[in-house]
Amino acid sequence: MRKVIVYTADPCARCGRAKALLARRGILYEEVNLTKDADGRAELASRTGLMTFPQIVVDDAVIGGFDDLVVADGDGRLDVLLAA
């Protein structure tokens, strides 16, 4: 099973929507809240090249934010990443 990580911050409505989409699909994920973790935010930016939340990562594949997750879910790429 692939490891799905959702990087979040508070408050973040899109983070909640991303987690809800994954939950509806029955996809287990680990949430990493970086609200008060400046080092974690820097590491995430280094890893993904992005500083917005949420950021969704499947193993080493960066999906991106909520809008990217919706697109990946709609076009089947999310299923491919989870099955790989």
Contacts in CASP RR format, 6 or more apart in sequence:
PFRMAT RR
TARGET T0000
AUTHOR 0000-0000-0000
METHOD contacts of the structure
MODEL  1
MRKVIVYTADPCARCGRAKALLARRGILYEEVNLTKDADGRAELASRTGL
MTFPQIVVDDAVIGGFDDLVVADGDGRLDVLLAA
1 28 0 8 1.000
2 58 0 8 1.000
2 59 0 8 1.000
2 81 0 8 1.000
2 82 0 8 1.000
2 84 0 8 1.000
3 30 0 8 1.000
3 58 0 8 1.000
3 59 0 8 1.000
4 22 0 8 1.000
4 27 0 8 1.000
4 28 0 8 1.000
4 29 0 8 1.000
4 30 0 8 1.000
4 56 0 8 1.000
4 57 0 8 1.000
4 58 0 8 1.000
4 82 0 8 1.000
5 29 0 8 1.000
5 30 0 8 1.000
5 31 0 8 1.000
5 32 0 8 1.000
5 56 0 8 1.000
5 57 0 8 1.000
6 15 0 8 1.000
6 18 0 8 1.000
6 19 0 8 1.000
6 22 0 8 1.000
6 29 0 8 1.000
6 30 0 8 1.000
6 31 0 8 1.000
6 32 0 8 1.000
6 54 0 8 1.000
6 55 0 8 1.000
6 56 0 8 1.000
7 32 0 8 1.000
7 34 0 8 1.000
7 44 0 8 1.000
7 53 0 8 1.000
7 54 0 8 1.000
7 55 0 8 1.000
7 56 0 8 1.000
7 57 0 8 1.000
8 15 0 8 1.000
8 16 0 8 1.000
8 19 0 8 1.000
8 31 0 8 1.000
8 32 0 8 1.000
8 33 0 8 1.000
8 34 0 8 1.000
8 35 0 8 1.000
8 53 0 8 1.000
8 54 0 8 1.000
9 15 0 8 1.000
9 33 0 8 1.000
9 34 0 8 1.000
9 35 0 8 1.000
9 53 0 8 1.000
10 33 0 8 1.000
10 35 0 8 1.000
12 53 0 8 1.000
12 54 0 8 1.000
14 53 0 8 1.000
14 54 0 8 1.000
14 65 0 8 1.000
14 66 0 8 1.000
15 53 0 8 1.000
15 54 0 8 1.000
15 66 0 8 1.000
16 54 0 8 1.000
17 66 0 8 1.000
18 54 0 8 1.000
18 56 0 8 1.000
18 65 0 8 1.000
18 66 0 8 1.000
18 69 0 8 1.000
19 29 0 8 1.000
19 31 0 8 1.000
19 54 0 8 1.000
21 66 0 8 1.000
21 69 0 8 1.000
21 70 0 8 1.000
21 73 0 8 1.000
22 29 0 8 1.000
22 56 0 8 1.000
22 69 0 8 1.000
25 73 0 8 1.000
25 78 0 8 1.000
27 82 0 8 1.000
29 56 0 8 1.000
34 40 0 8 1.000
34 41 0 8 1.000
34 44 0 8 1.000
34 53 0 8 1.000
41 51 0 8 1.000
44 50 0 8 1.000
44 51 0 8 1.000
44 55 0 8 1.000
45 51 0 8 1.000
47 57 0 8 1.000
47 62 0 8 1.000
48 55 0 8 1.000
48 57 0 8 1.000
48 62 0 8 1.000
48 64 0 8 1.000
50 62 0 8 1.000
50 64 0 8 1.000
50 65 0 8 1.000
52 65 0 8 1.000
53 65 0 8 1.000
54 65 0 8 1.000
54 66 0 8 1.000
54 69 0 8 1.000
55 62 0 8 1.000
55 64 0 8 1.000
55 65 0 8 1.000
56 62 0 8 1.000
56 63 0 8 1.000
56 64 0 8 1.000
56 65 0 8 1.000
56 68 0 8 1.000
56 69 0 8 1.000
57 63 0 8 1.000
57 64 0 8 1.000
58 78 0 8 1.000
58 81 0 8 1.000
58 82 0 8 1.000
59 81 0 8 1.000
59 84 0 8 1.000
61 81 0 8 1.000
63 69 0 8 1.000
63 72 0 8 1.000
63 78 0 8 1.000
63 81 0 8 1.000
69 78 0 8 1.000
71 77 0 8 1.000
72 78 0 8 1.000
72 81 0 8 1.000
END
